[in-house]
Amino acid sequence: MKEASEGLRTHPSRLWKSYAIAQIICAFISFLASVLIVTSASRAFFSSLKKGKSLKESLKKTTSPYQRIIFCISFSDILFSLAFITGPFLVTKSDPIAHWALSDSSAGCVLNGTFFSFGASTSILYYATLCFFYYCKVSKRMSDELFTRRFETKIHVMILFIALSGACSSIATGIYNTYPSGTFCAAANTPTGCNQQPEIYGEECDARIATYVKYFALVSFSVSATSMLIIFFSMAGLVHAVLTKDRRYGDQPNDPSEEQLQQYKLRKRLLRETMIQAIMYAAGWFVCQIPAIIASILFQRGIPLDNMPGWFRIFTAMSYPLSSAFNVLIFTRPALRQIQRVDTSVSWLRAFRMVIQSGGHVPNEFQHQRSKQQQQQQQQNVKSMSSRAAYGASSKPYQYQQEVCDPGQSFDSLNVEMLGSLGDLSEGNPAYRSEDKWSHNLGGFSDLNMIHEESDDVDSGVKISQVFQ
């Protein structure tokens, strides 16, 4: 048995090499993406700290709950990616399947397993938090301040407690061992592979370790299942809220003005773009995690890696670490669309670099350029309507040939916060108000003023005093 094990360890198959290389490359891509998001999200915060502002004030003024959740997801993915990058080299060398191990010390494997379990647990919990945040913003019309006060702090403490308790208990019980794939360390039986191929790796698994691994797997499954249920029900509630609001406000008022039509378009666009953004985050997570969850279940049932289809093994090795690569594309998507809408000559890579440097937002130069375009459009509309009035034309507002707010436009230029943080999707936002609460001056869309109103928001319990200009 020892000779067979040594032969297996020193002569890895071509498929195993492909599996390990794919894991390292994709994890490195995900690591870079996570670093970009963390750096981008931290830029404005540290700039505020340098100006002498307090930590609490800097967090409040430079970040939103959405940005803080994305920051935490990315930080978790940094640890997760590092576990996959270093995994093939930090596994225990004495394990037969540890083909690329550098040392026989268990310290490296424990460190690798800690990064893996901490990153994996916090990542899935923060994805659930992100989906719940979208649900609260759209379905419950909750402001950022109210979400922070009611949920955010408690959620951060709970996630940190779950992740730390899981990592500490795993270290204390010694269950961080080489995973049956041989490419990273996690909560696994020892000797490695004893549950999958006992004829090669060992006839019996360590009974004490096996018991702890079962308990750990049960807790991990409970956390994952709960998180997936939160994601599912949050997305279902979000979609239902968007469709319900479309039906509720879908009928246009009789003989609507152009400004009212633009408000309808803005409302629908805000809701639908928000829904798309949230669904993309959830879908990206499921695409990356489901294959790995299936592989983990197969390992627990004693099915060896060699018995799994080659395409499935490679796909799992590529998709599992890639969640941050999807995140950075989704995170920057609204700003990228606005930049390329304003200036079509800007390449995607250049726009991406500018958005990252601006902390995930549209650079000021493009915001100013968009404002100038709106002012020019407004002046043209006023002149056109004045000419029609001078020649006795109908008093019905002029129907613009081009939408002021087109589908690819982000809402920064409309004084609504960037998609993702969603602005204040509450009754104070014109996207939710009925036409009887609108007032307008003759002119373009930027002349539209919301009626000043201070009222108690039923859902948020905060005062609303907002002017939309």
N, C-alpha and C positions, 0 to 999 in steps of 0.2 A: 504493500500500500504506500509506503514511504517513497519507493522508486517511482510509482505512478504519480504521486503528488509532486515530486520534484520535476518529473518530466512535464507535467502540466504547467508548473510554475515557470519553467525556463523556456517553454515553447508556446507562447500565446498564439491563438489562432488569428488568421487575418481578420475575421469578423470582430474578434475582441479588440484588436488594434483599431479598427474602424470605429467601433463603439466608443473607445476611450478618446480617440482624437476628436470625434464629433462632439463629445461632451466638453472637452477642454475648449475647443474653438467657440462653440455656442455660448459657453459660460463666460468666456472672455468678452464676447460681443455684449452680452447682457451686463457684465461688470462695467464696461465703458458707458453703456446707456444709463445705468444707475448713477454712476459718478456724474454724468452730464446733468441729470435731473437734480441731484443733490446740490451740485455746484450752482446751477441756475436758480434753484429755490432759495439758496442761502445768500445769494449776492446782495439783494436788497436788505436783508436782515442784518448782515454784518456791516453794511454801509450805514445803516441807522445806528448801530452800536458805536461806530466810530464818531458819530456826531454827538455822543454823550447821552443818548437816551437810555432809559432803563431797559432791562431784558423784557419785562412784561409789556412795556409800551412799544418796544420794537416789534415784538411778536404780533401785537394787535394791529399795528399800523402797516406792517409790511407783508403780512401773511394772512390768509384766510383758512378756515377749517379744511377746505379742499386742498390747498397747497400743503398744509401740514400733514394731511393724510397721505398725499402723494409722496412727500418727503419721507415719511416713515416706511411706506411700501418700498421705496427705492433703497433706503438704508438697509432694510431687511434683505432685499435682493443682492446687495453688495456682499453681505455675509454668505448668503445662499450661493452666489456665483463663486466666491472664493473657495467654498467647500468643494465645488465641482472642479475648479481649476487645479487645486492642490491635491484633490482626492487620490488620483492614481499614484501619487508619490508619497503620501502620508499614511497609507494603509500599512498594516503590520507585515513585515517582510517574511515572517515565518508562515504566513498563510499561503497555501499552494496557489491560489488564484491571484495573489498580489504580484503580478508580473513586473510592474514598474516601481515597486516599493524601494525607498531609499534607506530605510532603517527598520530595525526590529523593535524599536522602542514604542511603547503604547501611548506615550505622551502626545506624539503627533496625531495618532488616530483619535484620541480623546478630543484634542483641539479641533480637528476636522469635523468630528461628529457634533461637537457643540455648535460650531458655525452652521452646520447643516440643519440641526433640529431647531435652533433658535430662529434662523432665517426662515425656515419653512413654516413654523407655527405663527410667527408674527406676520408673515406675508399673507397667508390665507385669512387671518383675522382682520387685517387692515383692508383687504379687498372687500370683505363683508361690511366693514365700517364705511367704505367708500360708497357702496351700493345703498346702504342705509341712509347715508348723508343725502344722496340724490333723491331718495324717497321722501325724506323730511322736507327738502327744499321745494319739491314740486307738488307732492301730494298734500303735505301738511302746511305748505306756504311758510316755512319756518325761516327766520332770518339767521345769518351767520352768528350773531351775538347770542341768540336764544339757543341755537344748537350747541354752541360752546358751553353755555351755562348749564344746560340740562344734561348733555351727553358726553361731550368730547373728553373732558378731564377724566371722567369715570371710565370711559372706554380705554384711554391710554394706560391708566393704572391697572385695569383688568388684564389687558393684553400683556403688559410687562410682567405681571404676577404669573400668568399662565406660562409664558415662555421661560422665565427664570426658574420657576418651580420644576418644570419639565427637564430643563438642562441640568439643574443641580441634582435632582433625584437620579437622573441617568448616570451622571458622573459618580455619585455615591454608590450606586448599585453595580457599576462596572459593566454596563450593557452596551457601551460604545465599542463596537468591533467592526471588522471589515465586512462590508455588505456583500451578499452573494454575487453581485456583479463584479466585485473586485476593483471598483473605480472610486469609491469613497467610503467613509465610515458613518455608521448610523446605529440605531438600536437593533442589534442582530445577534443571533445565536452564535455560540462558539463550541467547537471549531467551525470556522467559516464554511458554509455549504453543507453542514451536517444534516440539515432538514431537507435539502434538495437532492444531494447525491451522497448518501452515507457510505456507499461502497468505495468512494474515492476519498472523501474528506473526513470520515469518522463515523463509526457505527452509532454513537449516541451523542446527543447534544448535552451540554452542561445543564443539569436539571434546574439549578438555582437561577442561572441566567435565562433559561427558557421561560421560567415562570414570570420573571420581571419583564421580559420582552413581550409576553402576552398581555400583561397589564398595561404596558406602555402603548402597545398597538391598540388596545381597547380605548384608552384615553385619547390617543391621536385620532382614531376613527370618530369618536364622539365630537371632538373639536372640529374636525373637517366636515362632518355631516351637519353640525349646527351652523357652521359658516356657510355651507352651500345652501341650506334652507333659508338663511337670511338673505343671501344673494338672490335666490329664486323668488322669494316672496317680495323682496324690495323691488326687483325688476318688474314683477307682475303688477304690483301696486303702482309703480311709475307709469307703465304702459296704460293701465286702466285709467289713471288720472289724466293722462294726456288725451286719450280717446274721449273720456267723459267731458273734458273741457272743450274739446273740438265740437262735440255735439251741443254743449250748452251755449257756446258762443259762436257756433258755426253760421247761424243765420245773420246775414248782414241787415243793418237797419234800413228802413225805407228811405230811398233817395239819399244814400250816404254821401258825405263830402269826401274829397280825395284824402284829407287827413285821417278821417275815420277808416277808410279803406287801408291806409298805410298802417294804422294801429292794428287792424285785424291781421295783416300780413306779419307784422312784427311779433304779435302774440303767438301765432301759429308757429312761426319760425323758431322763436325762443323755446317753445315746448318741444317741438320735434327735434331740434338740434340737441337739446339737453338729453332727450330720450336716446338719441343715436349715440351720443358721447358715453352715456352710462352703459348702454348695451355693448359697446365696443370694449370697454374695460372688462365687463363680465365675460364676454365671449373670448377675449384674449386669454383670460385666466383659465377658462375651461379647456381651450385648445392645448394649452401648455401642460396642465396638471392632470387631466383625465388619463392619458396614456400611462403616466407614472403611477397613478393610483391603481390602475388595472395591473401593472407589473408587480406592484407591491402585494396586491391580493394574491397573485399567482405564486409569488415567493412564499407567502404565508401558508399556502396550500401545498407546498413542497414541490412545485414545478421548477426545475432547474432552468437557468438562463439559456442553456444550449437547446432546450426543447421549444423555445419561443421562436416565432418566425424572424428571420434576419431583418426584414424591412421594419418590423415592429420594434426591434431592439434599437436600430439606428434612429428611427423616428422618435422614440422615447428619449434617447440620448441627446437629440437635437432640440426637441421641444421643451423638455423639462426645465432647462436653465434659461430659456429665451423670453420669459415673461416681461423682463424690463425692456427688452428691445421693442416689444409691442407698446409698452407704457410710454416710452419717450415719443413714439410716433403719434399716439393718441393725445398725449399731453400737449404737444406743440401743434396739433392739427388745426384748431380754430385760428390761431395767429398766422400760421403758414397760408391758410386760405385767404385771409384778409390781405396779407402782403402781396401775394400773387394777383389778387383782385385789383389792388391799387396800381401795381406796376408789373405788367406781364413779362417784362424783360428780365426780371430777377429769377435766377435759377432756384431750383428747390434746395440745393445744398447751401447756397448763399443765404436764402431765407431762413433755413434751419439754423445756421450759425448765428444769425442776427437775433432770432427768437431766443435761443439758449443764452446768449450774452445779455439779453434784456430780461432775464428771469422768467421766461415762458410767456412774455407778453409781446405785443406789437411794438417795435421800436418807435420812439417819439417822432422821428422824421416821417414815418408813414402815417402816423396819426394826424400830424399837421397837414400832410398832403391830402388825406381823406377829408379833413375839415374844410380845406380850400375847395375841394371838389363839391362838397355839399353847399358851401356858400355860393359858388357859381351857379349851381343848379337852382338854388333858392332865388337868386336874382333873376335868372331866366324865367322862372315860374311867375314871379311878381310882375315882370314886364309883360309877359304873355297875357296874364289875367287882366292887367290894366288896359292893354290894347283891346281886348274883347269887350271890356266894360265901356270903353270910349266909343266903340262902334255899335253899342246897343246889343251886344251879344248876350246870350243867356247868362243869368247870374250863377248858374251851377258851376262849381269849381272846375277848372281845366283838368282834363284827364291826361296825366303825363304819359308820354310814350315809353318812358323808362322807369322802372321801379327805383325809388330812392333806396330801398333796402332790398337788395337782391339776394338770392339763395346762398351765394358764396360769401356774403359779407359777415364779418364778425360784428358783435354788438358793442365793441369798444367805441366805435364812431357814433353810436347812438346814445352815448352816456350810460350804457348798461354794462355792468362788469363782465369781464371775459367769460365765455362759456367754460364750464368746468366748475368755477366758483359760482356760476349761475346768477350773479348779481343778487338782487332781492326779489325773488319770484314770490311775491306776496300780494295782498290786496293793494299795497301802495304802488305796485308796478302797473303801468298802463296795459301790460299784456293780460291782466286779469280784470280790469275794470270794464264795466258796461258803458255803452255809448252815452248814456244819460249823464255820466260824470265827466265827460270830456268837454273842453272848451278850446277854441282855436282862434287865432288871428289870421287875417288874410295873408297868404304867403306860402312859403315852402314848408316842408315837414319840420325843419329845425325851428320854425316859429311856433310849433305846437306847444302849448303849455297845459300842464295838468292843473286842475283846480286845487288850490291849497286846501288840504284837509287834514285835520288832526282827529283821529278816531282810534278807538280801541280795536286792535286786531284780535279777533276771537281766538285764533290759533296761537298767536305768538305772545299776546299779552303785552305788547309794546306799542308805543305811540308812533303813528306814521305821519310824517310831514315831509312831503316829497314833491319836487317840481321836476318835470321831465321836459327838457328843452333841447 
